Amino acid sequence: MPEAEKKGAATVPAPAGPAGNASKSTPETASAPTGYGRVFAVPEFRAVFAAHAFSLLGLVVSEIALSVLVYDLTGSPLLSALTFALGFLPYLIGGTLLAGIADRFPARRVLVVCDLVCAGCVAVMVVPGAPVAVLLAMRAALALVAPVFQGTRTATLADVLGDGELFVLGRSLLRIVSQSALLAGFGTGGLLLTVVSPRHALLVTVCTFLVSAVLLRFGTRRRPARAHRGQALVRDSLGGARQVLADRRILVLLLLFWVPPMFAVAPEALAAPYADGIGAGSTGLGLLMCALPVGTIAGELFAGARLRPATRNRITLPLVCVTLLPYAGYALRPGLGWSLVLLVLAGAGSAYTLGLDQWFVRAVPDELLGRAMTLNTAGLMTVQGLGMALSGVVAEFAGVRATVVGAGVLGTVVCVGLAVAARRTERGEGRGREGAGTEPAEGVRSPLVAGSDTETRDRADHDVTGR
């Protein structure tokens, strides 16, 4: 999410700026959409949002159905669990070796082709008699494509919404959908499997990917590729990653995206043994698994709807520093109720990502945006998988409660260090454009103007949770 000169998102007859922004030059009208409503006023975003919701719901259903299918075929808990692990492992490969796709080809084409590839992979899973090895290979292929899709989609959001307030709210909405899909999707998948077989349930996923492809093809505009195809894809992808990571400011921001979630997954990874230890039973386990996403949704909704952009920017680093502190409360041996409170508080602290989104999109050079977003997605999924694995290893020796407390304390120390580094690397993010939280300059066009040319940029066109 790149720099400041990018994709112009400008003044609108009915303002695009946050409510209460004193710097606004155009008076608000009573009928002007506010908060998240301003994002839904952009037709292309509505298509991206709907496509995201369909594909993500289908993906969650497929994870449950495939896990059950593999267990039915093999009777092996290991292979059943491997279907989930394969959702993490290929991310790093796809996010580093294939990242160049996001900038080398028109974004709409990349998104549609990725959806069609995913639909094809799941369709292979539906074929009766497909061996387990093929099922697992198709699951790995889905994870390989995912970071390219997500990185391209985020970069497209910056094209559609600009790199200011609308982009932040749009990203926030997609994350909220991702968290909500975890809550609704697993329940929907479980209910679906009570009436149909796992293979038939997978057909739902095929349909959702196809619907997503249609929405993106006909609901978004064609935009040119951000970069020229000058060298081989892998070399281009690795070269882009080196360029992104060589910039100290961008590197620090990436670490701020990656490090807190790596520690934050500890309670989820250990929820089953922890629920057993406090005698919470299966109901308690379900509540523990839901608490963190519920807190995340609540925090994002409050920050996006109630706080000004300038306020969100001010609290970004303080929130990073305290978001993991609630885990230290596990040292007091809380029961189920207080454990849920601690997890909700920790989830709410993740609202710092709204500020990070805007800093990141304005820091990355436009021609690297797709690759930077893809790298961010791949890194995020990889460190979460690593965090889960490390939590299990540490818990074997230190116990579940001590592991969660350690994740909170150590994670907080690391986050404070990163916040200090972020403050030291601050620079003029505006680069010839409005600063965070300000209104666009006059004469620049806005996505909220009916029929406006949202792909207009000062230079080149400039991404997720997951899908």
N, C-alpha and C positions, 0 to 999 in steps of 0.2 A: 504494500500500500504506500505508494510513493509520495513524490515530492509535492511541493507547494504550487508549482506552476500548473499542475495538471488539470485535466478535464474541467473546464469551466462549469461551475454550478453557480449561477448568479442570481441577481435580484429578480424578484418575481412581483408581479402586480400585487399578489397576496403573498406576503413575506415568507421566505424560506428559513429565516433565522429562528432561534429558540425564543419561546415566549419570554417577554421581559427583557430582551436584549436591548440595552439603551443605545447601542451603536447603530441600530437599524435606521435606515434612511427612509424606508417606505412604511407608512402607517399600517397597522394590522386592521383587517376587516373582521366583522363578527363571524362571517362565513368561512374564513380561512381555516384550513385544517391545522391542528396543533399536535405537539408530541409525535407519537408514532403515526398518527393519522397523516402527517405530511409525507411520510415515506410511501404510504399506500396510495397517495395521490399521483405517484409516478407509474404509468401503465407498465413499463418494462419491469419495474421491481415487483409488481403484482404477479407477473408471469414467473420471475425467478423464485419468488417466495412460494408460489403454489407448486412449482416443480420440485423445490427443495422438500416441501412437506410430503409430497407423494413418494419421491424416491427414498427418503429417509425412513418413512413408515414401512415401506416394502423391504428395505434393507434389514430393519430390526426384526421383522417377521421372518425373513429368510434365515437370520442367525439362529433363531429358536428352532425353526423347522429343520434346518440342516443338522443342528446338534442332535435333535431327536432322531432324525433319519439315520445318521451315522451310528448312534447308539443302538437303534433297532437292528441295523445290519450287522454290527460287530459285537455288541454287548460289552464294549470296552469304554470305561469312563475316560481313559487317557485319550483315545481318539476323538471322543465326543468333546472333551475339553480343548483338543487341538483345533477344532473348528473355530473356536473363539480366538485362540492364540494366533491363528493364521490371519486374523483380522488386523493384527498389529505388525507382524514381522515384515511383510513385503512393503510396508509404507516407506521405510528408509530407502529401499532400492528404487521404488517408483519416484519418490520425492527428490532423489539426487540424480539418477541416471536419465530420467524422462522429463525432468522439470522444463527443459527447453521447449517442449511441445507447447507450453502455455503461452509463449511469446512468438513462436515461429509460424503459427497458423492463426487464422481468424478465430476469435474466441467462441463465437456461436458454433462454428463447425466443430471445434474441440469438444464443447459441452455436449452437443448432440451425438457425436461419434462415441464419446465415453459412455453415455447412457445406453446407446445401442449395443456396445460391447458388453456392458454389464447385463443387459437383458439377455444377450446371447449366452453368456456364462451361466446364468441361472436357468435358462432354458435347457442347457445340457444336463444340469442337475435333475431336471424333471424327467428326463428320459428313463423309462423303466429299465432296470438292470444295470444302470450306470455303476461301475465299481467304485469303491470307497476312495481309491487313489484319484480317480477322476473328479469326484466330489470335492476332495480337499484341494486339488489343483485349481479347480474353478473358483473355490473360495479365495485362494491365494491370488488369482488373477483379478478378482474384484478389488482386493486390497491394493494391488499394484496400480490399478487405474485410479483409485480414489483420490490420492493426493494431487494428481494432475487435474482431475475434475474440480476439486475444491479450490486449488490455487487459481485456476482459470476463472471460476465463478466469482471469487473474491475480487480479482482484478476487474472483472466485468462490472461488479457493483460500483467500483470507483469510477468506471466510465459512465454508468447510468446515473449515479447519485452525486458525483463530485467527490472531493476528498475532505469535505467539511462535515457539518452536523448531520446531514442526511445520510452520509456514508456510515457514520458511527451508529446511528439508529438502525440502519438497514442491517449492519453486521450483528447488532444486538438482537434483532428479531430472529435472524437465522440461528443464532446460538440458543435463543429461548425455544425455538422449534426443536432443535436437537435435543435439549434437555427434556422437553415435553414428550418427545418421541420415545425416549428411554422409559418414561413412566407409562405412557399409553401403549407403546408398541409391544412391550413384553406381555402386558395384560391381554392385548388384542391377539397376539400370536398364540398365547396359551389357550384362550377361548376358541380360536380358530381350529387348533389341533384337537379339540374335543369333538368336532363335527366332521373334519376332513383329515385325510392322510397327510403326512409331511410333504410328499411330492406335490399334492394338490395345493397345499398352502404355498409352496414355492411359486406356483402359477400366479399368485397374487403379486409377488415381487416382480415377475416378468412384466405384468401389466402396468405396475407403478413406474417402472423404468421407461416403458414405452410412452406413457402419459407425460412423464417428465421431458422426454425428448421432443414430443410434439409441442409442449408448452414453450420450451426454449427455442425451438425452430421458428415458430410462428408468433411468439410473444416478445422476442427481442430483435434488435436491429443487427444487421451485418456490419462489422467493423473490421478494418484492416489489421493485419498482424502487427505486433509492436516492434518486432525485430526482423532483420533479414536473415535468410538461411545461408550463412556464409561458411559453416563448417559442419562436421558430423554432429548428429544429435547428442550423443553421449558427451563428446568434447564440449559442445556448446552448453550442455546442462551443468557439467562440472565447472566450466569456466565461469558461468553465471553464479554458481554457488560460491566460488572463490571471491568473486567481486563483491557479492553481498556480505560475506563474512569478513572481508578485509576492511570494511568500514566499521570503525569502533562503535559509533552511535547505533548503527543497525544491529550489530552483534549484541550489544547490551540489551536492546529492545527485544531481540529474539530470545535471549536468555530469560527476560522477564515474562515472556509468553510461556516458556518451557519449564522453568525451574519450579514455580509454585505448584503446578499440576502434578509434577513428579512426586512431590511430598504429599500432596492433597489426596492421592488415591489410596494411601495406607489404610484408612478405616474401611473403605469399600473392599479392598483386597482381603481384609481380615474380618469382614463382617460376620461370616458364618461361625468361625471359632469364638468371636467376641460375643455373639448372641447366645451361643451355647454356654459360654462361661458365666453369663449373668442370668441364665435361665429364661431368656426372652422367647424361645421357641421360634417356629417358622413365621408367625405373625410379626414378632419383633425383628426378625431378620429382614423381612420385607420392608418394614418401616425404616430400618437403618439404611437400607439400600436406596430408599427414596429421599431421605432427609437432605443429603447434599445437593441433588438436583433441584429440590424444592427451594432451598436457600438460594441457589444460583439464579433461578427464575425470578424469585422475589427481589433479589438485589439488582438484577439487570432492569427489571420493570421499573423499580423505584428510581434508579439513577437515570434511566433513559427518559422517563415521563416527568419526573419532578425536579431534576437538577439542571441548572444551566450548564452549557458547555464549559464555561470558565470554571465553575465549581467542580465539575467532574475532573478537569485537568488538575486542579489544585489538590484533590484528594486521591489522585491515582497512586502516587508513590506512598503516601501514608497507608492506604489500603493494602498495597503490596506487603508492607512491613508487618501488618497485623492479621492478615487473612488466615494464617496458619496457627496463630496463638491459641484459638479455642481448643486445639488438640492437646495442649498442655493440661487442660482441665481433666483429661482422662487419668491423670495422676491421683485425683481425688476419688477414684473408683465410683464414678456415677452409675446410677441405674439406667434403665432404658429411657425414661423421660428426659433426664438431664443430658444423656448422650445424644438424643435427638436434637435438643436445643443447641448443643455445641456444634453439631454437624450443620444445622441450618445457619448458624452464625458464620461458620467457616465458608459455607457456600455463598452467603450474601456478600462476603468480602471480595468475591471474584468480580464484582462490578468494576474493579480497577481496569478490566480489559477494555472498557469503553474509551478511556483516555489513551490506552496503549494503541488502540486501533488507529486513532487519528495521528498520533506521533509517528507510527510506522508508515502509514500511507504517504505521509509528507516527507519522510526521510529517504525512501527508496527511489532511485532514479527510475523514470518512467519506463524506459526500455527493459528494465529488470523486474518490473512489478510482478508479472506472472510467475517468473522463476522464484522470486522472493516469497510469494504467497505459498507456492507449492512446497518450498523448503520449510517454511513455517509449519505448514500442516503436517508434513512428514516428521519433523522434529517433535511436534507436540504429541503425536500418536506414539512415536518411538519411546519418548521419555516416560509416558504414562505406562506403557508396557514394562519398561525397565523398573519403574517405581513399584509396580505390583509385584514383580519378581523379587526385588530386593526386600520388600516388606515381608514376603513369605520367608525368605532366608533368615532375616534378622529375627523374626518372631519364633523361629525354631530354637533359637538360643536365648533370646531375651524375654520372650513371652509377648502376647498380643498387646496388652496394655502399655508395656514399656516401649514397644515399637511405635505405637501411635504417638505417645508422648515425645519420643525421640524425634519422630518426623516433624512434630510441631515446633520443637525447640530448635533443632538443627535447620529446619526449613526457614524459620524466622530469621536466624542469624544470616543465612545465605541471602535471603531476600533483602535484608537491610543493606548488605554489601552491594547488591545489585542496584538498589535504589540510590545509594551514594554514587555509584558509577554512572547511573543514568543522569543524575543531576550534573555531574562533572562534564558529561558529553553533550549537554544541552547546547543547541545552536539555534540560529534563526530558522525555524521550520517554514517560515513563510516563503522564502526564496522568490520574492516578487509577487507573492500572492497573499491573501488575507491570512492572518494568524488563526490559531485554533479558536473556535467559538465566535468568530466574527462573521459579519455578513459579506457576501461577495461584492465586488466593486461594481459600480454601474457600468452598463454596457456589456456585461458578461451574461450569457444566457443561462437559464435555469431549467432543470428537469421538470419543474412544476408548471412551466409555461406550456400550454397545449401545443403540441406539434413542434416543440423546440428541438433543435439538433443536439441531442445529448451526447453525441460522439465528438463534438467539437472540442479540441484540446489545443493548448498552446504548443505542445510538441506531439507526443504520440499518446495513444490510448494507454491508459494504464490498465483478489480474494483477499473455514471455515472455516465444531463441533462438530465437525464431524461430518459424513457426507456433508 
